[in-house]
Every structure is written in structure tokens, then in C-alpha cells.
Amino acid sequence: MRKLFVGNRNLAIIALIAIVNALGYGIVIPVLYSYSVKFGLTDFQNGLLFALFSLCQFLSTPIIGRFSDKLGRRPLLIASLAGTTLSFFIMAFAPSAAFLFIARALDGLTAGNIPVASAVISDTTTGADRAKGFGIIGASFSLGMILGPAISALSVGISPALPFIIAGAISAISVVVTVLYLPETNTHSKEIQHAKMFDFSRLFHALIDKRIGLVLVLSLLNAFGFAMLIYAYQPYATKILSLNSQQIALLFVMFGVLGMLSQLFILSQMIKRFGIERSLSFSLIGMSITFLAIHLFHSLAVFIGASIVMGLVNVIQPLIQTVLARDTDQNSQGSLQGLNASYMSIGQILGPIIGGTLATFEITYPFLLGSIIFIICFFISIKAVKPLQKIEQAFETQNP
């Protein structure tokens, strides 16, 4: 892993960008609901506030990905990070509820930095290191998910706005680092063919593409299931297990620690030992079992145990990204990662909406549906993901 960073300084910057994204996400999850209630928002309006980010992200990421292929990764990353920075400060100093919606919309519209960061990895790594590079993004996200809830827990007691101010300051630092140290990595911008900047038909036709269609469906369903988890985790912990916000924040910290360790150390060993295809299958089955356990057993011990297992096996997205990067030419990596992020956004929009509807009948139903979704993903993966022999051989060579 150290060799990967030394040989490719860009990965360190991409890791920082991923941490910044996760910090924002991790800070928002524990405090946004209570913060927005102070502005008089109802539960329904809060649902709209949460969905607005993913909706705007869905609309913007294909455009940002296409621009990064055409104009370069660096300027798009800078603009995207600047938008995230501004959104945090708007949240912190919002004079009314309307500004909360403006901030979440702005953050969503400029939230294409992870797809562009993924394209930087595709630009600067070979097949041997690409899965590790995507694993670094996942591990960095997990680190942000450790620090984000911790920052919220420590700072929200001082001032409800302080977590957002801290997140904005960290985001501003990432803008400066990107401006000063990240070179342009897209060497194919002059080779890009002219195409529609926002093409819904392409979004649809990608699903029937023999190379990537089922993989994109897999990505959408995975995002859908995980979004239901994020939605249902806190009300389940509060209403079923009677946990307070500080205890929930600590569970998020634990989840983040395990996720970071898994994606830094376990992912490469899984691929080396089992191959990408079986590693993905094991992860999907593990997620399904843990969701089902939470649905069936209303126990704190089971809930914590399931959270531990989820933290360890949740390496699904970097595996999906590796498959997509392998199956697409170098000239279109930014567009592909943007397309993938759009399908993830669809899942992230639908997950809380459907999960919220099910929860009105029974708070555990989102976990039951999530278990079914991951089983469906398992069967899709068998057909969608072929063994990636070159990548697996490269892992065996570099990890004897």
C-alpha cells in the first residue's frame, strides 16, 4: 500500500478528497435532523431535505463526468470541492429553512468529485493497482465516517452550527491542496468525441449494454439497500433499542473503523485468495444475512454484531468500480464513473423513500427488504461479473 502511494502521489490527494466527502456525510447524518427541526421542518420536509442532495447529484454527475473527460479532471475537482465548501458554510449560517434546502441542493449539484476522483485513479493506475486504488477511496471514506460522527458528537454541544463550520474549513483545505498539488491526469481530452452533455437515453441504453448493463444494475441495487440502512439505522436504534444520539454516533465510529480496516487490508487479500467474482458474492451474502438478523432479532447484541459484520464485508462498491473500469476504454473513464454515480444516486433517492414508507407499517421492514435486495444482487453478480483473471494474477504477483 505504501508503494502505491509513493509511486502515485495523486492517490494521496484523492484519498484526502474522499475523506472530505465522508466527513461531510458523517457530520450531516447525526446532526442534520435535529439541526433542521430547529428551523421548524416537519418529518416529511426532512425527508425531502435528505432526498434533495441525491436528486441533485443524480442530475449533475453525468455532466461533471463528461466535462472531466473533455476539460480535464483538475478544474472539475476544484469546482466540485469549492461547491461542497460553500454548502457547509451556508448550512452553518442559514437564516431560514430555505437556506438549508439551497445548501443541500448546491452540495448535490457539485457532488461529482468522487466520480472524477475515480477517473483520476483510472488515469494513473494499471489493472494491477486499480482495485487497490478504488479500495483506498473506500478506506478514506471510512476514515471520514469515523471522524465525521466524532466531530459531531464533540462539537454539537458547543454550538449546533459548529460541526458545519468545521466541515467547511476542512473542505476549504482540500480545495487549496488540489489547486497546489494535483496535476492534470487526463491525457486523452483531445480524443473525446462530441456528444450530448446530458443524455437520458444514454442513461437508459447503458442498462442494456452487454459489458456494463448488469453491473450498473448491481451498483444501483447496492446503493438502494445501503441507503435504506442509513435511513433505518437511527430510528431502529432509537425506537427499538432505546439508544441515544451519542451511542448511535459511537456505533457509526465503530462502523467506520471496521470499514477502513476492511478496505485497506482485507480487500486485497480477499481478491488474492478468492478472486473478484467470489469476493463480491461473499460480501453480498454477508450483507443480506446481517440485514435479516436485525429484522428478526431485536437485540442490542445482535445489532452490534451485525454492524461489525457489515463494516467488515462492505467492500461491494470498490469491487463494482473495478469491474466497470476494466470493461471500459481509457477515453471514457470519467463519463463511466459519472454514469455509475448517477445510478447510485437513483438508489440513494429511492432507498429512504421506500424505506420510510415501509417503516410506517413496521420499523424493521426496511431491513427485511434490504436482505432481499442483497440476495437479488448476489444472483445478478453471478451473471454480470466474470472472473477478472488479469487483475487477480496481478494481485498474486504483487502480494506473494
N, C-alpha and C positions, 0 to 999 in steps of 0.2 A: 504494500500500500504506500509506504514511504517513497519507494522508487517511482511509483506512478505520479506522486505529487512533485518530486524533484524533476522528473523528466518533462512535466507538463504543468507549469506554473498556473496556467489558465484554470486548471481544476480547483486550485485553492480559492480562486476568485469566485468560481461557480459555486463552490461549497458555501462561501460567505453569502452569496445571493440566496441560496436555498435556505440558509439559516434565517436570513432576514424575512423571507416569506413565511417560514414556520413560526417565527417569533410573533409576527402579526396575527397569524391564525391562532397560535396558542394563547396570546393575550386576549384576543377577542372572545374566544369560547367561554372562559369563565366569567367575564365581566360585562359582555355586551348586553345580555338580557337585563341584568339589574341596572345597568347604566341607562338603557333606553327607557325602562319603566319610570325613571325619574323625570323623563320628558312626557309622560302620560300615554305612552304607547300601550295598546292592548296586546293580548297574546296573538291575536290574528295579525295585527300590524307588525309585531315582532317576527312572525313567520315570513311576512313579505320582506322585511328588512334583511333577514338571513338569505332569502332566495334571490334578492336583487343582485348581490355580488356574483353568484354563479350565473345568473341570466346575462349580466353584462359581460362576464368572462367568456361565456359561450359565443356571444356576438363578436367579440373583439379578437379572440386568439387566432382565428384563421387569417385575419388581416395582418396582425402583428407577425405571424409566422411567415406570411408571404412577403411582407416588407423586409424581414430579416434576410430572406433569400435574395431579394432584389437590391437592397440598400446596404446590407451588412448587419452583423449581429450587434456590434458595439453600440451604434446610435439607438437601436431599439431597446437594448437593455438599459441604457441610461435614461431614456424617456419613460420606460416602464417603472423603474425604481423611483424616479422622481415623482411619478403619479402616486405610488404607494406611500411615499414620504408625506406628500401633501394631504392625502386622505387621512392619515393618522392625526395630523395636526388639526384638520377640520373637525374630526371626532372630538378631540380634546377640548377645543374651544367653541363647540357648537352652541349657538344661542337658542336654537329651537330644534324640534324633532326633524324638520325638513332638512337640516344640515346633516343629520345622521344618514338620511337616505342619499343625499348628494355625495357624502364621503364614501359610502359603500358602493355606489354606482361608479365613482371615479376609480376606486381601487379595483373593481371588476374590469372596467374598460382598459386599464393599464396593467392587468394581471398576466400579461403574456411573457413575463420574464423567465418562468420555468421552462416553457417550450423552447424559447430562444436559447436558454442556458443548455438545454438538452441538445440543441443543434450544435452548440459550441463543442460539446463532448463528441458528437458525431464527426465534426470537422477535424478534431485534433487527436483522435484515438483510432487505433486499429481494432479489428474484430477481437483480438486477444484482450484488450483493455477496456473495450466499450461497456461490457456488462459491469465491470468494476467501477467505471466512471458513473454509470447510472446508479449503482449502489451507493456511491459517495453522495449523490444528490439525495437519495433516500435517507442515508445516515445523517446528513446535515439537517434534513427536515426533522428527523427525530430529535437531534440536538436542540433545534429551535423549539420543539414541542416539550422539551424538558425545561428550557429556560423561560418560555412564554408563560405557562401557568405559574411557575415560581415567581416571576416578576409580578404577575397579577396578585398573587397571594400576599406578597411582601409590600406592594405599593398601594393597593386599592384602599387600604385602611388609612393611609395618609391623605389621599385625595382620589376621588373617583376618576378624575381626568389624568392622573399621573401615569398609569400604565400606557396610555396612548401617547403621551409626551415622550416617554422612554422609547417606545417603539418607533416613533417618528425620528428621534435623534439617531437611533441605530440605522434606520433606513437611509438617513442622510449620509452617514459614514460610508455605507455601501455604494452610494452614488459617487462619492469622491474617489473611492478605491477603484471603481470601474473606469472612471474618467482617466485616472492617472496610470493604471497598470494593465488594463486589459487591451491587448491589441486586437485588430480585426482578424477573425479567423476564417471568414467566408472568402475563399479564393475562386468561387465559381459564379459570382454575381453577374458577370457579363454574359454567362452562358444561359441565364434563365430566360425561358420563353415567355412572351406576353400572354397573360391570362386574366380572367376576371379576378378582381381583388377580393370579392366576397361572392362565393358561388354556392348557393344552396343545393344545386343539382349535383355538384361535385361531392358535397357532404353526403348526399343520398347514394350516389353511384359508388362511393368508396366502400359502402357496405356489401356491394356485390363483386368487388374486386377479389379475384381468386387468391391473391397474395396476402392481402391485409384485411379483407372484409370481416371475417370471423374474429380476427384479433381485435379489431375495433369494437365489435360487439362485446367481446370479453372485457375490454377496458371500460366500456360503458356500464356493464353489469357490476363489475368490481367497484366502480365509483358509486353506483347506486346503493349497493349493500353497505359500503363503508359510510356513506352519508347517512343512512338510516341509523347506523351505530352511533355516529356523532350526535344525531338528533335525540335518540332514545336513551343514551348513556346517562345523562344528567337527571331527567325525570324519573328513570328507573331507580337510580341510586338514591334520589331524594324521597320518592313516594313508597318504594318497596323496601329499601334498606335503611331509610331514615338517616342518610349521611348528610353532613353539612357541606357548604361550598369549599371550605378548606380541605376537608377529607377528599372531596372529589378532585380538587386541584392536585393533591398528592398522588392520587391514582393516575392522573394524566402524566405527572412527572415520571412515575414508575413505567408507564406505557412507553413514554419517550425514551427512557434509558434502555429498555429492552429492545426497542425498535432500532436504536442507533447501534447497539452491540450486534444485533442480528444482521443488519445490512452492511456493517463494516467487516465482520468476521465470519458469520455463519453462511452468508450468501455465496461467497466464492467456494467454500468447502462443500456446500450442497451441490453446486454446479459441477465441481470436480468429481464428486462421488456418485451423483445420481444423474447428471445431465440436466439441461434446462427444462426439458419436457416433463420429467418426473418431479423435479423440484417445484415446478408450478402446480402440478397435480397435488403434491403433498400439502402445499400451502393452502390451496383452495379447500381441500378436505378438512384441514385443521381449522380454518375459519368457520366452516359450516358446523363442525362439532361444537365449537365454543359458543356460537350463537344459539344453537339448540339447547346447550346446557344452561345458559342464562334464562332461556324461555321456560325450561322445565323445573329448575331448582332455584327457588327464591331464597338463596343463602348467600351471606356475605363471603364465606369461604369459597364457594363455587364462583361467585362473581370475581373475586380477586384472582383465583386460579385461572379462570377463563381469560381475564385481562392479561395475565402473564403469558399464556399460550398465544394469544393474539399478537402481543408485542413481539414474540419470537418468530412466528410464521408469516407475519405480514410483510413479505418481500415480493408480493404479486406484481406491483406496478413496475419496479425496475426490470423484472423478467419480461413483462409485456413490452416495455420500451426497447429492450434488447432485440426482441423478435422483430419489431417494427423497423428498427434501424437496419437490421440485416437484410430485410426484404425490400428496401427502397434504395434508389440510386443516391449518390452523394449530392447531386444538384438540388434535391428536393427535401432534405432533412428538416429544414425549418418549417416548410409547409406541412410535412407529415406530422411533426410534433405538435404544431398548432391544430391540425385536424384531430389528432388524438386528444388534445386538451379540450377541444370542443365537445367530443363525445363524453369525456369525463365530466364536463360541466353539465351536460344533459342529465347524467346520473346524479350529480350533486344538487340539481334543481328538483328532480323528481323524488329523490330519496326522502328529504324532510317532508315534502307534501304528502306522499303516500304513507310514510311512517307516521306522520301526525294524524292522518285520517284513521289509520288502524289503531293508534293509541287511544282514540276517543272511545273505542269499544273495549280494549284491553291493553294495558301498558306494555305487556310482553309480546304482543303480536308483531311488532317490527322486528324483533329478534327471530321469531319463527319464520317470517318471510325472508329475512336475511339468510338464514340457514338454507332455505330452499334455493335462493338465488345463487349461493356459492356452490351448491351441488350442480345446478344447471351450468355454471361456469366450468366446473370440472369436466362435464361431458363435452362442452364446446371446445375446451382446450385440447382434448384428445384428438379432435379432428383438425383444429386450427393450427396447432403448434407441432411442427415437425422437428425431429432431433437436429439440433444445430451442431453438427459434428466438428466443423472447423473451430468454432468458439470453444467447444468442450475440449478438443485436443490442445488448444492454446492454453487453457486453464491447467491442464495436466502438465504441460511443458513448463509453465511459469510457477507452478505450485507442486513440485515433486514430493 
